[in-house]
Amino acid sequence: MRAVFPALFAAAVLLEEGGRAVAVEPDELPAGRGREETYYTCSACHSFSLVAQQGMSWGDWEEIIDWMIEEQGMSDLESEERALILEYLSKNFGPDRPFWSQSRE
């Protein structure tokens, strides 16, 4: 699955609103523990819209974080912060993508 991530993210960037990045501010994201940590960690390198549309499981999010650290130069995360971010991502941007579907109706 790891080899799929670069292509997945490249395709997602191209699909964001016809190729345009859509700005998402932290207060527009679902409330909950980890919202700001997740927003600022992810948006340091790319639009948060890219995150919102992925719809990945906890394990997939964990793999993509590993890939970004190993291959893209993302700073390593402390274990507590990593768990908080993974919890937030899998709850709000998991396979059913509750935030993404609500924001696109």
N, C-alpha and C positions, 0 to 999 in steps of 0.2 A: 504494500500500500504506500510505502514511503516515496517511491518513485512517482506516484500520482500527484503528490502535493504541489510541486512546481507548476505542472500543467493546470491543475485545478485552480490555483491562485491566479495564474496568468489569464486563464479564461474568465474568471470572475471579475478581474479588473476590466477586461474588455466589455463585459456585460453590464457593468454598473451604469444604469441610466443612459444607455446608448454610448458608453465610453466616457461619460462625465462622472467624476467622483461627486457623490452627494454628501454634503457636510452633515454630520450628526454630532450634536453636542452631548456632553455627559448627562445633563438633566433631561434629555429626551429618551434615554435608555430606561429600561425597567428598573424600578427602585429595588434595592436589596444590597446585602453585604457583598462587597467586591466590585460594585459598579464603577467607582472612580479608579480603583487600581487596574481593573480590566481596561477601561477606556484609555487611560494614559499609557499603559504598557503597549497596547495594540496600536493606538493612533500615533505613537512615536515614529512608526515606519510607514503606515498606510492608512487610508480612510477606514473609519469604523464600519462603513457600509459594507466593505469587503468582508468583515467579520460577521455582520448580521445576516448575510445571505448564505453562509456556509451550511448551517444545519448539521453539525457533526456531534457525535457522541463524545462522552468524557474521554474515552480511549483515543478517538481520532484527534480531539483537541490536544491531548497530551502528546501524541505523535507529531502534530504540526508545531507545537512549541519546541519539542526536541529538535525538529528539522530547522526551525528558525534560529535556534541557538547554535547548532552545529554548522549549518550551511550559510546562514544569512547574517551572522554576526550579532544577533540579538544578545543582550546581556543575560546571564544566567539569573534565575529567580530564586530567592530564598524559598525553602520548602513550604513555609506557611503562606507566603504570598502566592506561590504557584498553586497550592491547593485551593485558596480563595478564588483565584482567577478561573481555575478549572471548574469549580462549583458554579460560579456565575455563568460561565460560557455554556456549560452543559445544561443548566436549568433554563436559561433564556434564549440560547441560540443552538439548541440541540436539534435532533432530527425533525421535530414538529415545528421548530422555529416560530414560537408564539409571537415574538416581537416583530419579526420580518413580515409575517402574514398580516398582522394588525396594521403595520405602517404602510402596507401597499394596497389596502382595500379602498 
